[in-house]
Amino acid sequence: MEGPGRSFDAALAHFRGLLQEQVDRSERIGKQVEWLDYTKLDKLVIGVIGGDGIGPIIAKETKRVLEQLLKEEIRTGKVEIREIGGLTIENRIRQMKPLPDEVLAEIKKCHVLLKGPTTTPEEGSGMPNIESANIAIRRTFDLFANVRPVRVPSLGIDWVFFRENTEGEYVLGSRGLMVTPQLAVDFKVITRPGAERIIRLAFEHAKKTGRKKVTVVTKANVIKTTDGLFLETAKKVAAEFPEIKWDGWYVDVFTAKLIDEKRRREFEVVVLPNLYGDIVTDEAAEIQGGVGTAGSANIGAKFGMFEAIHGSAPRMMTEGRGAYADPLSLMRASVMMLEHVGMLKQGRRLGMALDVCALYEKKSVITGRPDGATASQFGDEVIAVLRNPELEALWLSHQ
């Protein structure tokens, strides 16, 4: 039987390897990288991945909507929408890879990716412990910023969350260890360049969009080293933006204040480490109407992945309700994608159409069950509204 000393030696060797890997990563991301200018591309290639569960259903409707919206750009060869298969849980298990090589090769032929949800096996599921496909894509393309807007005009809510995407508890989430049968250890990683680039992006967004305040969320009073570094970095970056107010909140209190009707209107731009951002943005989306209504962007200097913030909903599929899945989340993500690549007019037009269909007229109400509309019916409604030449006037009539 292996003694405690040998267990500790193995754990220390494992930890030493992880430390060296993260030191090397910190040095890499600290180097300046020139951002891709999408407006200078001769042709924009948009990859579409269905994923697992309800993913292919909502991806199909989103693709239909984009094909209507970008009909002229597709006809003239300025835009290509390309479907990419193979990023399914079955194929990933078969190859024992979170991101199969042939799928990665196809993704690399695109400039941006519109992605449906993918299943990540959890402990006790009976499936192999394969890393999240999302994490693998984020790491491969260094998509360090997860941007999630939440907007509820009737409640005075207009938030934009900047969640750090490549560090925190998730960067080594599948590489913890059992030191002894009684002791499990996982790792949290925050680097100075990793914190700085997400915080700086949040402040730059606030400045560019005319917002007046950035809120930094940590648990630095308890997690003093990693969260402390994040907060310290925020103070330094904030000093470069004197026109932007900023404050720091602890994640537990901030989470409570999101449902405080008086205080929540004060928040505008919020920047958080990875795990806190994952949890808080799901809560925020629930206020908007549920995770099915929210899209997100995963942004790096050279690539962008846009997706729904919810999972693959396997229960809906096993219960035969997949056709009633809500495609709004992925369609909202498409708006973010269009804005990111500089197609601002098209993004605004799609955003208005989604507001008309989902917030105002509500002809096709998605409930996730047969008492509501199907994904296809909602897609039909969005396409019909997009074809309306007076869309902006229709949208303004509801403001």
ABEGO torsion letter per residue (X at the ends): XBBAAAAAAAAAAAAAAAAAAAAAAAAAAABBBBBBBAAABABBBBBBBAEBEAAAAAAAAAAAAAAAAAAAAAAAGABBBBBBBGBBAAAAAAAGBABBAAAAAAAAABABBBBBBBBBBBBGAGBBBBBBAAAAAAAAAGBABBBBBBBBAAAGBBBBBBBBAABEAAAAAAABBBABAABBBBBBBBBAAAAAAAAAAAAAAAAAAGBABBBBBBAAAABAAAAAAAAAAAAAAAAABAABBBBBBBAAAAAAAAABAAAAAABBBBBBBAAAAAAAAAAAAAAAGEAAABBBBBBBAABBBBBBABBAGAAAAAAGAAAABBAAAAAAAAAAAAAAAGBAAAAAAAAAAAAAAAAAAGABBBAGBAABBBAAAAAAAAAAAAABAAAAAAAAAAX
